[in-house]
Amino acid sequence: DLPDLVPYDEAARKVLEVTFREALKLGHNYIGTEHILLALLEEGTDVLRTLGIDKDEVRQHVIVALSSLGA
């Protein structure tokens, strides 16, 4: 049986908070996977950074991709 409420640890809670802020920074009224990705690059583990993924580069790619979709 799964609990009604899945508990988050402090690290997960922080990533979710940063996800919301990333959406606001981009002027969005929704939270999407792009915001989660940016939050993970900001607050998450070093796995993505270890792969050489740069948050500023990703942000620019997200902006370009969303603008091409009209978002």
N, C-alpha and C positions, 0 to 999 in steps of 0.2 A: 504493500500500500504506500502511496505517495502522500506526503503531508499536503494540507491545503495551501500552505505558504512555504515556498522553498526559501530557506534562509541564505542570505548572502554574507560573505565575509567582508571585511573592511576594504580589501583591494577591489573586489567586484563592485561593491557599492560606489567606490570612488570612480571606477571606469564608467558606471552608469550615469553618475553626476556629470562627468566630463563629456559623455555622449550628448547629453542635453545641451551643454554649453557649446559644443561644436556645432550642433544644429542651429543654435541662435547666432553664432558667429557668421554662419553662411546665410543667415536671413531666412531660414526654413521654418515652417510651422509643423514639421513632422520630424520623426527620428527614423533614419534609414541605416542600412548597413554601412554606407559611407561614413556616417557619423560615428558608428561603433568602431570602424577601422581607425579613424583619426584618434579616437579616445584610447584605443589599445596602444597606438604608437606613442601617445602622450603618457599614459599611466600604466600600461600593461607590462607584461614581462618583456625581457630583452630578445625574445625569439625573433620577432620581425626585424628588429634593429641588427641582430646578429646576421641576418640574411642580407644586410646592406640596404634595407628599405628606409628611406628618409621621409620624415613626416611632412616637411615642407614640399618636397617633390610630389608626394602622394596628394597633398591638399590641392596643388595646382592641377594634377591630373583629374581629381574629383571635380574641380570647378569647370574644367574644360569639358569633361564628359557630361556633366549636368547641363551645361549651357547648350551643348549640341542636342540635348533632349528637350530643350525648352523649359527646363526646370529652374 
